[in-house]
Amino acid sequence: MYHTFMFACEPFAVQYPDRCRSVEGKLIEDAVEELSAAATSGSWSGTAGEPMPRDLETREAARRVLAGLSRLSPACALYAEVLKDAERRIARSIEEGKRLDEED
């Protein structure tokens, strides 16, 4: 499951953007984009109108990693983007739940 890679292989995911920076600045953007795409794509399952378990797990894992990272770390942008995506999906699920409740 690609979406868990950056958490299952956290040391690599944290060090990879930093290594890219030492080669060429543009590579950081590419690394963050590719790892972020893997973490935020795929399929979700859960109950309609409720946050998906995957999004809740991703939000908590991203928060945990970010708490231990320096804001200067290139990986900070990666985990912040993944956190933002999970929070956006959670908010959307909650809104969908409210709409479903209104229809009843």
Backbone as a printed PyTorch tensor [residue, N CA C, xyz], in Angstrom:
tensor([[[  0.8460,  -1.1680,   0.0000],
         [  0.0000,   0.0000,   0.0000],
         [  0.8940,   1.2350,   0.0000]],

        [[  0.8330,   1.9290,  -1.0980],
         [  1.7050,   3.0800,  -1.2960],
         [  1.4470,   4.1970,  -0.2940]],

        [[  0.2020,   4.3580,   0.1230],
         [ -0.1190,   5.4840,   0.9970],
         [  0.5170,   5.3750,   2.3790]],

        [[  0.9560,   4.1990,   2.7710],
         [  1.5920,   4.0530,   4.0820],
         [  3.1190,   4.0930,   4.0080]],

        [[  3.6620,   4.1550,   2.8050],
         [  5.1130,   4.0890,   2.6270],
         [  5.8570,   5.1290,   3.4540]],

        [[  5.4180,   6.3810,   3.3880],
         [  6.1730,   7.4440,   4.0610],
         [  6.0960,   7.3620,   5.5800]],

        [[  5.1850,   6.5510,   6.0920],
         [  5.1300,   6.3220,   7.5330],
         [  5.8420,   5.0210,   7.8960]],

        [[  5.6740,   4.0050,   7.0770],
         [  6.3390,   2.7210,   7.3230],
         [  7.8510,   2.8340,   7.1350]],

        [[  8.2590,   3.6850,   6.2050],
         [  9.6850,   3.9020,   5.9100],
         [ 10.0530,   5.3420,   6.2440]],

        [[  9.6290,   5.7760,   7.4200],
         [  9.8120,   7.1660,   7.8300],
         [ 11.2500,   7.6680,   7.7350]],

        [[ 12.2480,   6.9310,   8.1930],
         [ 13.6160,   7.4570,   8.0760],
         [ 13.9890,   7.7860,   6.6240]],

        [[ 13.6090,   6.9140,   5.7050],
         [ 13.8970,   7.1800,   4.2950],
         [ 13.1330,   8.4090,   3.8140]],

        [[ 11.8270,   8.4650,   4.1180],
         [ 10.9960,   9.5700,   3.6410],
         [ 11.4540,  10.9110,   4.2030]],

        [[ 12.0230,  10.9080,   5.3910],
         [ 12.5320,  12.1490,   5.9900],
         [ 13.8800,  12.5250,   5.3780]],

        [[ 14.7370,  11.5480,   5.1480],
         [ 16.0820,  11.8300,   4.6400],
         [ 16.1240,  12.0780,   3.1320]],

        [[ 15.2240,  11.4640,   2.3920],
         [ 15.2540,  11.5640,   0.9300],
         [ 15.1880,  13.0120,   0.4290]],

        [[ 14.2210,  13.8300,   0.8690],
         [ 14.2150,  15.2210,   0.4010],
         [ 15.4850,  15.9830,   0.7850]],

        [[ 16.0450,  15.6660,   1.9450],
         [ 17.2770,  16.3220,   2.3740],
         [ 18.4350,  15.9510,   1.4490]],

        [[ 18.5030,  14.6920,   1.0660],
         [ 19.5440,  14.2440,   0.1200],
         [ 19.3460,  14.9190,  -1.2310]],

        [[ 18.1000,  15.0680,  -1.6370],
         [ 17.8110,  15.7420,  -2.9110],
         [ 18.3110,  17.1820,  -2.8830]],

        [[ 18.1540,  17.8360,  -1.7320],
         [ 18.6020,  19.2230,  -1.5990],
         [ 20.1040,  19.3310,  -1.8300]],

        [[ 20.8540,  18.3310,  -1.3910],
         [ 22.3070,  18.3890,  -1.5540],
         [ 22.7300,  18.2070,  -3.0110]],

        [[ 21.8430,  17.6570,  -3.8400],
         [ 22.1530,  17.4790,  -5.2620],
         [ 21.6830,  18.6820,  -6.0620]],

        [[ 20.3900,  19.0190,  -5.9070],
         [ 19.8140,  20.1410,  -6.6540],
         [ 18.4970,  20.5380,  -6.0010]],

        [[ 18.2860,  21.8160,  -5.8190],
         [ 17.0880,  22.3170,  -5.1550],
         [ 15.7860,  21.8580,  -5.7820]],

        [[ 15.7270,  21.8030,  -7.0920],
         [ 14.5020,  21.4010,  -7.7950],
         [ 14.1050,  19.9710,  -7.4310]],

        [[ 15.0700,  19.1510,  -7.1220],
         [ 14.7780,  17.7610,  -6.7840],
         [ 13.9490,  17.6410,  -5.5080]],

        [[ 14.0610,  18.6080,  -4.6120],
         [ 13.2470,  18.5870,  -3.3900],
         [ 11.7720,  18.6370,  -3.7640]],

        [[ 11.4240,  19.5700,  -4.6510],
         [ 10.0290,  19.6970,  -5.0850],
         [  9.5370,  18.3990,  -5.7010]],

        [[ 10.3600,  17.8040,  -6.5450],
         [  9.9840,  16.5380,  -7.1850],
         [  9.7850,  15.4370,  -6.1510]],

        [[ 10.6920,  15.3420,  -5.1980],
         [ 10.6020,  14.3040,  -4.1690],
         [  9.3420,  14.4800,  -3.3270]],

        [[  9.0870,  15.7090,  -2.9040],
         [  7.9040,  15.9880,  -2.0930],
         [  6.6370,  15.6890,  -2.8890]],

        [[  6.6170,  16.0960,  -4.1400],
         [  5.4440,  15.8660,  -4.9890],
         [  5.1650,  14.3730,  -5.1700]],

        [[  6.2010,  13.6080,  -5.4580],
         [  6.0120,  12.1760,  -5.7100],
         [  5.6210,  11.4170,  -4.4380]],

        [[  6.2890,  11.6810,  -3.3430],
         [  5.9400,  10.9950,  -2.0960],
         [  4.5540,  11.4130,  -1.6050]],

        [[  4.2270,  12.6840,  -1.7790],
         [  2.9110,  13.1740,  -1.3920],
         [  1.8220,  12.5360,  -2.2460]],

        [[  2.0760,  12.4160,  -3.5470],
         [  1.0970,  11.7900,  -4.4390],
         [  0.8360,  10.3470,  -4.0270]],

        [[  1.8820,   9.6370,  -3.6670],
         [  1.7130,   8.2460,  -3.2330],
         [  0.8940,   8.1760,  -1.9490]],

        [[  1.1290,   9.1140,  -1.0500],
         [  0.4460,   9.0920,   0.2440],
         [ -1.0090,   9.5300,   0.1540]],

        [[ -1.3480,  10.3060,  -0.8690],
         [ -2.7020,  10.8640,  -0.9520],
         [ -3.5280,  10.2590,  -2.0760]],

        [[ -3.0600,   9.1810,  -2.6740],
         [ -3.8310,   8.5410,  -3.7420],
         [ -4.2150,   7.1320,  -3.3190]],

        [[ -5.0420,   6.5140,  -4.1080],
         [ -5.4730,   5.1530,  -3.8150],
         [ -6.9450,   5.1090,  -3.4940]],

        [[ -7.3560,   4.0790,  -2.8120],
         [ -8.7730,   3.9190,  -2.4980],
         [ -9.0060,   4.0610,  -0.9980]],

        [[-10.2160,   4.4510,  -0.6680],
         [-10.6320,   4.6400,   0.7130],
         [-11.8610,   3.7840,   0.9540]],

        [[-12.0340,   3.3600,   2.1740],
         [-13.2630,   2.6550,   2.5300],
         [-13.6640,   3.0600,   3.9360]],

        [[-14.9440,   3.0740,   4.1430],
         [-15.4720,   3.4570,   5.4390],
         [-16.9560,   3.7200,   5.3310]],

        [[-17.5020,   4.3460,   6.3260],
         [-18.9240,   4.6500,   6.3750],
         [-19.1660,   6.0240,   5.7770]],

        [[-20.1370,   6.0950,   4.8600],
         [-20.4730,   7.3790,   4.2340],
         [-20.8790,   8.3870,   5.3040]],

        [[-20.3680,   9.5920,   5.1700],
         [-20.7040,  10.6500,   6.1090],
         [-19.8430,  10.6860,   7.3540]],

        [[-18.9130,   9.7600,   7.4670],
         [-17.9800,   9.7460,   8.5900],
         [-16.5600,   9.8010,   8.0430]],

        [[-15.6370,  10.3830,   8.8030],
         [-14.2470,  10.3980,   8.3350],
         [-13.7520,   8.9780,   8.0710]],

        [[-13.0190,   8.8220,   6.9990],
         [-12.4770,   7.5190,   6.6450],
         [-11.3560,   7.1550,   7.6260]],

        [[-11.3100,   5.9060,   8.0660],
         [-10.2500,   5.4860,   8.9910],
         [ -8.8520,   5.8080,   8.4620]],

        [[ -8.6640,   5.6440,   7.1650],
         [ -7.3500,   5.9380,   6.5780],
         [ -6.9710,   7.4000,   6.7930]],

        [[ -7.9350,   8.3040,   6.6210],
         [ -7.6480,   9.7290,   6.8050],
         [ -7.3290,  10.0480,   8.2600]],

        [[ -8.0490,   9.4350,   9.1760],
         [ -7.7780,   9.6580,  10.6040],
         [ -6.3870,   9.1500,  10.9780]],

        [[ -6.0360,   7.9760,  10.4710],
         [ -4.7080,   7.4160,  10.7440],
         [ -3.6100,   8.2830,  10.1320]],

        [[ -3.8360,   8.7420,   8.9040],
         [ -2.8460,   9.5810,   8.2260],
         [ -2.6510,  10.8930,   8.9710]],

        [[ -3.7560,  11.4950,   9.4100],
         [ -3.6610,  12.7630,  10.1440],
         [ -2.8190,  12.5930,  11.4000]],

        [[ -3.0880,  11.5460,  12.1590],
         [ -2.3470,  11.3330,  13.4030],
         [ -0.8810,  11.0070,  13.1400]],

        [[ -0.6170,  10.1930,  12.1310],
         [  0.7720,   9.8400,  11.8100],
         [  1.5480,  11.0670,  11.3300]],

        [[  0.9230,  11.8840,  10.4940],
         [  1.5940,  13.0880,   9.9920],
         [  1.8710,  14.0650,  11.1370]],

        [[  0.9180,  14.2200,  12.0310],
         [  1.1360,  15.0980,  13.1940],
         [  2.3060,  14.6080,  14.0410]],

        [[  2.3660,  13.2940,  14.2340],
         [  3.4430,  12.7130,  15.0440],
         [  4.8040,  12.9870,  14.4110]],

        [[  4.9090,  12.7740,  13.1020],
         [  6.1890,  12.9900,  12.4210],
         [  6.5440,  14.4700,  12.4420]],

        [[  5.5740,  15.3280,  12.1400],
         [  5.8400,  16.7710,  12.1240],
         [  6.3050,  17.2790,  13.4880]],

        [[  5.7860,  16.7140,  14.5520],
         [  6.1820,  17.1430,  15.8990],
         [  7.6620,  16.8940,  16.1560]],

        [[  8.2400,  15.9340,  15.4550],
         [  9.6510,  15.6140,  15.6530],
         [ 10.5830,  16.1920,  14.6110]],

        [[ 10.0270,  16.9090,  13.6320],
         [ 10.8550,  17.4710,  12.5590],
         [ 11.1760,  18.9390,  12.7970]],

        [[ 12.3320,  19.3390,  12.3370],
         [ 12.6680,  20.7580,  12.2960],
         [ 11.8630,  21.4010,  11.1760]],

        [[ 11.4060,  22.6050,  11.3850],
         [ 10.6720,  23.3180,  10.3290],
         [ 11.5590,  23.5980,   9.1220]],

        [[ 12.8610,  23.5060,   9.3000],
         [ 13.7970,  23.7260,   8.1990],
         [ 14.0130,  22.4730,   7.3590]],

        [[ 13.5480,  21.3440,   7.8470],
         [ 13.7060,  20.0930,   7.1140],
         [ 12.8400,  20.1060,   5.8610]],

        [[ 13.3920,  19.7130,   4.7070],
         [ 12.5760,  19.6250,   3.4960],
         [ 11.4130,  18.6460,   3.6550]],

        [[ 11.5520,  17.6650,   4.5330],
         [ 10.4760,  16.6960,   4.7550],
         [  9.2780,  17.3370,   5.4470]],

        [[  9.4880,  18.4640,   6.0890],
         [  8.3970,  19.1560,   6.7660],
         [  7.3010,  19.5170,   5.7650]],

        [[  7.6700,  19.9850,   4.5900],
         [  6.6880,  20.3260,   3.5510],
         [  5.9120,  19.0920,   3.1120]],

        [[  6.5930,  17.9810,   3.0220],
         [  5.9590,  16.7260,   2.6170],
         [  4.8870,  16.3060,   3.6200]],

        [[  5.2600,  16.2110,   4.8680],
         [  4.3070,  15.7580,   5.8790],
         [  3.2120,  16.7950,   6.1190]],

        [[  3.5220,  18.0680,   5.9690],
         [  2.5000,  19.1100,   6.1070],
         [  1.4680,  18.9940,   4.9940]],

        [[  1.9090,  18.7020,   3.7880],
         [  0.9860,  18.5380,   2.6610],
         [  0.0820,  17.3290,   2.8710]],

        [[  0.6400,  16.2420,   3.3430],
         [ -0.1490,  15.0330,   3.5980],
         [ -1.1460,  15.2870,   4.7370]],

        [[ -0.7160,  15.9980,   5.7670],
         [ -1.6110,  16.3530,   6.8670],
         [ -2.7610,  17.2140,   6.3550]],

        [[ -2.4380,  18.2040,   5.5510],
         [ -3.4600,  19.0950,   5.0020],
         [ -4.4810,  18.3170,   4.1750]],

        [[ -4.0100,  17.3760,   3.3710],
         [ -4.9110,  16.5660,   2.5570],
         [ -5.8330,  15.7250,   3.4440]],

        [[ -5.2840,  15.1000,   4.4750],
         [ -6.1040,  14.2810,   5.3800],
         [ -7.1480,  15.1430,   6.0860]],

        [[ -6.7490,  16.3200,   6.5500],
         [ -7.6970,  17.2120,   7.2250],
         [ -8.7880,  17.6790,   6.2740]],

        [[ -8.4330,  17.9360,   5.0310],
         [ -9.4080,  18.3530,   4.0200],
         [-10.4210,  17.2220,   3.7730]],

        [[ -9.9340,  16.0000,   3.6640],
         [-10.8230,  14.8570,   3.4340],
         [-11.7270,  14.6030,   4.6470]],

        [[-11.1900,  14.7490,   5.8320],
         [-11.9910,  14.5720,   7.0490],
         [-13.1030,  15.6110,   7.0990]],

        [[-12.7730,  16.8620,   6.8350],
         [-13.7770,  17.9320,   6.8390],
         [-14.8520,  17.6640,   5.7860]],

        [[-14.4350,  17.1980,   4.6120],
         [-15.3940,  16.8960,   3.5460],
         [-16.3300,  15.7620,   3.9760]],

        [[-15.8000,  14.7440,   4.6170],
         [-16.6280,  13.6260,   5.0860],
         [-17.6440,  14.0920,   6.1220]],

        [[-17.2220,  14.9580,   7.0160],
         [-18.1290,  15.4810,   8.0390],
         [-19.2380,  16.2970,   7.3930]],

        [[-18.8890,  17.1200,   6.4130],
         [-19.8970,  17.9100,   5.6920],
         [-20.8790,  17.0010,   4.9600]],

        [[-20.3750,  15.9500,   4.3400],
         [-21.2500,  14.9950,   3.6570],
         [-22.1940,  14.3370,   4.6550]],

        [[-21.6960,  14.0330,   5.8390],
         [-22.5320,  13.4510,   6.8840],
         [-23.6510,  14.3880,   7.3010]],

        [[-23.3440,  15.6730,   7.4140],
         [-24.3650,  16.6600,   7.7680],
         [-25.4310,  16.7300,   6.6870]],

        [[-24.9980,  16.7030,   5.4220],
         [-25.9630,  16.7470,   4.3150],
         [-26.8420,  15.4980,   4.3170]],

        [[-26.2450,  14.3520,   4.5940],
         [-27.0260,  13.1110,   4.6540],
         [-28.0470,  13.1680,   5.7890]],

        [[-27.6560,  13.7310,   6.9320],
         [-28.5790,  13.8590,   8.0620],
         [-29.7380,  14.7880,   7.7270]],

        [[-29.4590,  15.8580,   6.9790],
         [-30.5020,  16.8110,   6.5970],
         [-31.5050,  16.1850,   5.6430]],

        [[-31.0470,  15.2330,   4.8340],
         [-31.9290,  14.5820,   3.8690],
         [-32.8950,  13.6210,   4.5450]],

        [[-32.5450,  13.1310,   5.7180],
         [-33.4090,  12.1560,   6.4140],
         [-34.6450,  12.7730,   6.9640]]])
